[in-house]
């Protein structure tokens, strides 16, 4: 998508789109409250899907209203305000699809998630390309994304969720009529249940918001000190990290339910082995990205975006180094979520967010986007160190729980004869 914006627009066009994401994503991320993850790790089925869906609809509507209030308060230029609105609409539809993915993920039906993404991705790219080519406007290109996201949600994701629900034994209790494919559209709005679920997920709401702010903070400093042009240059390079991150997130999401089952069952050996394999894979992908950008970074940037981007290959290498560190930290983060250590992630991300802000404040005014890239490296190192400490603590807790359960078993008094 950024290639399309760069080819049919300019670095300013990219900057406008990325700035809109920086405004919308933290707010909509808080609105998700990361309940997809809560749902995927809900091994004891404390809540039904209709509860998760009801909460997600309410929080998405509230978050969208907050975006409109921010546009009104800061009185952005008309074009920028329209792009922010279009991005908010697209992200709202994407948020409802995301909670459906949580249902599929909990039931380990990642094949249905992948098919949805394989439909949505190319259609969104085609729609954005046509919108930009015909109108030359970032707004119409982004609005076309919202139309695609809405179409995939109602035409594919909703029937998929209904089919999975019908196949579960809990469907009768959750929806009352197992055979109705339309019950998926009837979320449950029981105040007591939703408050309990919201309270459980609230720490994760702060976590996901701070995580998105961790990405957005360098952009705020860049646009404040350098403007949309430098933001467009930096964002195109930063988004190359997404290529590897797609693989990391896909593997992490697929493994999370299994990790959660291992942790709940105190299977420390299986939990540790699976997590170590994931970390090793993250290191491999990250190291490969750094090597490729070191050898052929300028050629890649010229091919994708244009020669004006190729002059910043040192920035690209720093960003890919940060990506390699972040891949490992992300896998460790999935291990923390599988253990349902939700509350501890608030101070964890607060420390990472604070380090990112301080590094940006220190480096960007004097070093520009190169300082921004270095600030990202420093903040990801902080994240890696803290996450590793939490995982080690979780492993010790699981080991102690397993030892306690073994000691509580009654001692055998019978004896087996040598014969």
JORA-V233717 format. One record per residue. N is the residue number from 1. RES is the residue in one small letter. PHI is phi in whole degrees, 0 to 359 (* if undefined). Layout:
n=N res=RES phi=PHI
n=N res=RES phi=PHI
//
This chain:
n=1 res=x phi=*
n=2 res=x phi=291
n=3 res=x phi=299
n=4 res=x phi=298
n=5 res=x phi=297
n=6 res=x phi=288
n=7 res=x phi=284
n=8 res=x phi=268
n=9 res=x phi=234
n=10 res=x phi=205
n=11 res=x phi=304
n=12 res=x phi=295
n=13 res=x phi=297
n=14 res=x phi=298
n=15 res=x phi=299
n=16 res=x phi=296
n=17 res=x phi=294
n=18 res=x phi=294
n=19 res=x phi=298
n=20 res=x phi=298
n=21 res=x phi=298
n=22 res=x phi=295
n=23 res=x phi=279
n=24 res=x phi=281
n=25 res=x phi=299
n=26 res=x phi=301
n=27 res=x phi=289
n=28 res=x phi=293
n=29 res=x phi=296
n=30 res=x phi=299
n=31 res=x phi=296
n=32 res=x phi=289
n=33 res=x phi=54
n=34 res=x phi=53
n=35 res=x phi=291
n=36 res=x phi=300
n=37 res=x phi=292
n=38 res=x phi=300
n=39 res=x phi=293
n=40 res=x phi=292
n=41 res=x phi=261
n=42 res=x phi=280
n=43 res=x phi=295
n=44 res=x phi=271
n=45 res=x phi=53
n=46 res=x phi=290
n=47 res=x phi=229
n=48 res=x phi=268
n=49 res=x phi=299
n=50 res=x phi=297
n=51 res=x phi=291
n=52 res=x phi=297
n=53 res=x phi=294
n=54 res=x phi=299
n=55 res=x phi=296
n=56 res=x phi=296
n=57 res=x phi=297
n=58 res=x phi=296
n=59 res=x phi=291
n=60 res=x phi=292
n=61 res=x phi=297
n=62 res=x phi=296
n=63 res=x phi=297
n=64 res=x phi=297
n=65 res=x phi=296
n=66 res=x phi=297
n=67 res=x phi=300
n=68 res=x phi=296
n=69 res=x phi=296
n=70 res=x phi=296
n=71 res=x phi=300
n=72 res=x phi=293
n=73 res=x phi=293
n=74 res=x phi=273
n=75 res=x phi=50
n=76 res=x phi=293
n=77 res=x phi=301
n=78 res=x phi=304
n=79 res=x phi=296
n=80 res=x phi=296
n=81 res=x phi=298
n=82 res=x phi=295
n=83 res=x phi=295
n=84 res=x phi=299
n=85 res=x phi=297
n=86 res=x phi=297
n=87 res=x phi=296
n=88 res=x phi=297
n=89 res=x phi=296
n=90 res=x phi=298
n=91 res=x phi=291
n=92 res=x phi=294
n=93 res=x phi=295
n=94 res=x phi=297
n=95 res=x phi=295
n=96 res=x phi=291
n=97 res=x phi=299
n=98 res=x phi=298
n=99 res=x phi=290
n=100 res=x phi=292
n=101 res=x phi=300
n=102 res=x phi=298
n=103 res=x phi=298
n=104 res=x phi=294
n=105 res=x phi=294
n=106 res=x phi=299
n=107 res=x phi=268
n=108 res=x phi=54
n=109 res=x phi=253
n=110 res=x phi=291
n=111 res=x phi=297
n=112 res=x phi=289
n=113 res=x phi=296
n=114 res=x phi=296
n=115 res=x phi=294
n=116 res=x phi=299
n=117 res=x phi=292
n=118 res=x phi=291
n=119 res=x phi=281
n=120 res=x phi=291
n=121 res=x phi=301
n=122 res=x phi=298
n=123 res=x phi=297
n=124 res=x phi=296
n=125 res=x phi=295
n=126 res=x phi=296
n=127 res=x phi=297
n=128 res=x phi=297
n=129 res=x phi=298
n=130 res=x phi=295
n=131 res=x phi=298
n=132 res=x phi=289
n=133 res=x phi=292
n=134 res=x phi=283
n=135 res=x phi=256
n=136 res=x phi=70
n=137 res=x phi=251
n=138 res=x phi=296
n=139 res=x phi=298
n=140 res=x phi=293
n=141 res=x phi=296
n=142 res=x phi=290
n=143 res=x phi=297
n=144 res=x phi=295
n=145 res=x phi=297
n=146 res=x phi=299
n=147 res=x phi=296
n=148 res=x phi=295
n=149 res=x phi=299
n=150 res=x phi=295
n=151 res=x phi=298
n=152 res=x phi=294
n=153 res=x phi=301
n=154 res=x phi=277
n=155 res=x phi=270
n=156 res=x phi=234
n=157 res=x phi=293
n=158 res=x phi=298
n=159 res=x phi=299
n=160 res=x phi=298
n=161 res=x phi=297
n=162 res=x phi=298
n=163 res=x phi=294
n=164 res=x phi=292
n=165 res=x phi=297
n=166 res=x phi=298
n=167 res=x phi=277
n=168 res=x phi=263
n=169 res=x phi=291
n=170 res=x phi=280
n=171 res=x phi=300
n=172 res=x phi=298
n=173 res=x phi=287
n=174 res=x phi=283
n=175 res=x phi=238
n=176 res=x phi=84
n=177 res=x phi=223
n=178 res=x phi=296
n=179 res=x phi=272
n=180 res=x phi=274
n=181 res=x phi=279
n=182 res=x phi=264
n=183 res=x phi=293
n=184 res=x phi=300
n=185 res=x phi=272
n=186 res=x phi=243
n=187 res=x phi=294
n=188 res=x phi=259
n=189 res=x phi=239
n=190 res=x phi=287
n=191 res=x phi=300
n=192 res=x phi=295
n=193 res=x phi=294
n=194 res=x phi=293
n=195 res=x phi=294
n=196 res=x phi=296
n=197 res=x phi=293
n=198 res=x phi=297
n=199 res=x phi=294
n=200 res=x phi=295
n=201 res=x phi=271
n=202 res=x phi=304
n=203 res=x phi=303
n=204 res=x phi=292
n=205 res=x phi=298
n=206 res=x phi=292
n=207 res=x phi=296
n=208 res=x phi=292
n=209 res=x phi=292
n=210 res=x phi=294
n=211 res=x phi=294
n=212 res=x phi=290
n=213 res=x phi=293
n=214 res=x phi=301
n=215 res=x phi=283
n=216 res=x phi=278
n=217 res=x phi=303
n=218 res=x phi=301
n=219 res=x phi=293
n=220 res=x phi=299
n=221 res=x phi=293
n=222 res=x phi=295
n=223 res=x phi=292
n=224 res=x phi=285
n=225 res=x phi=261
n=226 res=x phi=237
n=227 res=x phi=103
n=228 res=x phi=294
n=229 res=x phi=297
n=230 res=x phi=296
n=231 res=x phi=297
n=232 res=x phi=297
n=233 res=x phi=297
n=234 res=x phi=295
n=235 res=x phi=294
n=236 res=x phi=298
n=237 res=x phi=287
n=238 res=x phi=298
n=239 res=x phi=282
n=240 res=x phi=296
n=241 res=x phi=300
n=242 res=x phi=298
n=243 res=x phi=301
n=244 res=x phi=285
n=245 res=x phi=294
n=246 res=x phi=301
n=247 res=x phi=293
n=248 res=x phi=298
n=249 res=x phi=295
n=250 res=x phi=300
n=251 res=x phi=292
n=252 res=x phi=296
n=253 res=x phi=295
n=254 res=x phi=293
n=255 res=x phi=274
n=256 res=x phi=302
n=257 res=x phi=301
n=258 res=x phi=290
n=259 res=x phi=300
n=260 res=x phi=297
n=261 res=x phi=294
n=262 res=x phi=298
n=263 res=x phi=291
n=264 res=x phi=296
n=265 res=x phi=268
n=266 res=x phi=59
n=267 res=x phi=272
n=268 res=x phi=296
n=269 res=x phi=295
n=270 res=x phi=293
n=271 res=x phi=301
n=272 res=x phi=293
n=273 res=x phi=297
n=274 res=x phi=295
n=275 res=x phi=293
n=276 res=x phi=295
n=277 res=x phi=296
n=278 res=x phi=296
n=279 res=x phi=297
n=280 res=x phi=298
n=281 res=x phi=295
n=282 res=x phi=298
n=283 res=x phi=299
n=284 res=x phi=296
n=285 res=x phi=295
n=286 res=x phi=296
n=287 res=x phi=296
n=288 res=x phi=298
n=289 res=x phi=296
n=290 res=x phi=296
n=291 res=x phi=296
n=292 res=x phi=297
n=293 res=x phi=290
n=294 res=x phi=291
n=295 res=x phi=278
n=296 res=x phi=230
n=297 res=x phi=302
n=298 res=x phi=300
n=299 res=x phi=294
n=300 res=x phi=295
n=301 res=x phi=295
n=302 res=x phi=296
n=303 res=x phi=295
n=304 res=x phi=281
n=305 res=x phi=243
n=306 res=x phi=137
n=307 res=x phi=295
n=308 res=x phi=293
n=309 res=x phi=274
n=310 res=x phi=289
n=311 res=x phi=287
n=312 res=x phi=245
n=313 res=x phi=293
n=314 res=x phi=297
n=315 res=x phi=294
n=316 res=x phi=298
n=317 res=x phi=296
n=318 res=x phi=298
n=319 res=x phi=295
n=320 res=x phi=290
n=321 res=x phi=296
n=322 res=x phi=298
n=323 res=x phi=297
n=324 res=x phi=299
n=325 res=x phi=295
n=326 res=x phi=292
n=327 res=x phi=299
n=328 res=x phi=295
n=329 res=x phi=298
n=330 res=x phi=295
n=331 res=x phi=296
n=332 res=x phi=297
n=333 res=x phi=295
n=334 res=x phi=295
n=335 res=x phi=295
n=336 res=x phi=294
n=337 res=x phi=295
n=338 res=x phi=297
n=339 res=x phi=280
n=340 res=x phi=60
n=341 res=x phi=274
n=342 res=x phi=274
n=343 res=x phi=293
n=344 res=x phi=293
n=345 res=x phi=286
n=346 res=x phi=294
n=347 res=x phi=295
n=348 res=x phi=301
n=349 res=x phi=290
n=350 res=x phi=297
n=351 res=x phi=294
n=352 res=x phi=294
n=353 res=x phi=297
n=354 res=x phi=296
n=355 res=x phi=295
n=356 res=x phi=295
n=357 res=x phi=296
n=358 res=x phi=296
n=359 res=x phi=295
n=360 res=x phi=295
n=361 res=x phi=297
n=362 res=x phi=279
n=363 res=x phi=259
n=364 res=x phi=292
n=365 res=x phi=302
n=366 res=x phi=260
n=367 res=x phi=242
n=368 res=x phi=62
n=369 res=x phi=289
n=370 res=x phi=293
n=371 res=x phi=295
n=372 res=x phi=297
n=373 res=x phi=296
n=374 res=x phi=294
n=375 res=x phi=297
n=376 res=x phi=295
n=377 res=x phi=300
n=378 res=x phi=298
n=379 res=x phi=291
n=380 res=x phi=289
n=381 res=x phi=296
n=382 res=x phi=298
n=383 res=x phi=299
n=384 res=x phi=299
n=385 res=x phi=298
n=386 res=x phi=290
n=387 res=x phi=296
n=388 res=x phi=300
n=389 res=x phi=298
n=390 res=x phi=293
n=391 res=x phi=297
n=392 res=x phi=299
n=393 res=x phi=297
n=394 res=x phi=297
n=395 res=x phi=295
n=396 res=x phi=295
n=397 res=x phi=297
n=398 res=x phi=295
n=399 res=x phi=296
n=400 res=x phi=296
n=401 res=x phi=295
n=402 res=x phi=294
n=403 res=x phi=294
n=404 res=x phi=295
n=405 res=x phi=292
n=406 res=x phi=291
n=407 res=x phi=292
n=408 res=x phi=282
n=409 res=x phi=291
n=410 res=x phi=294
n=411 res=x phi=286
n=412 res=x phi=287
n=413 res=x phi=253
n=414 res=x phi=280
n=415 res=x phi=233
n=416 res=x phi=260
n=417 res=x phi=290
n=418 res=x phi=303
n=419 res=x phi=294
//
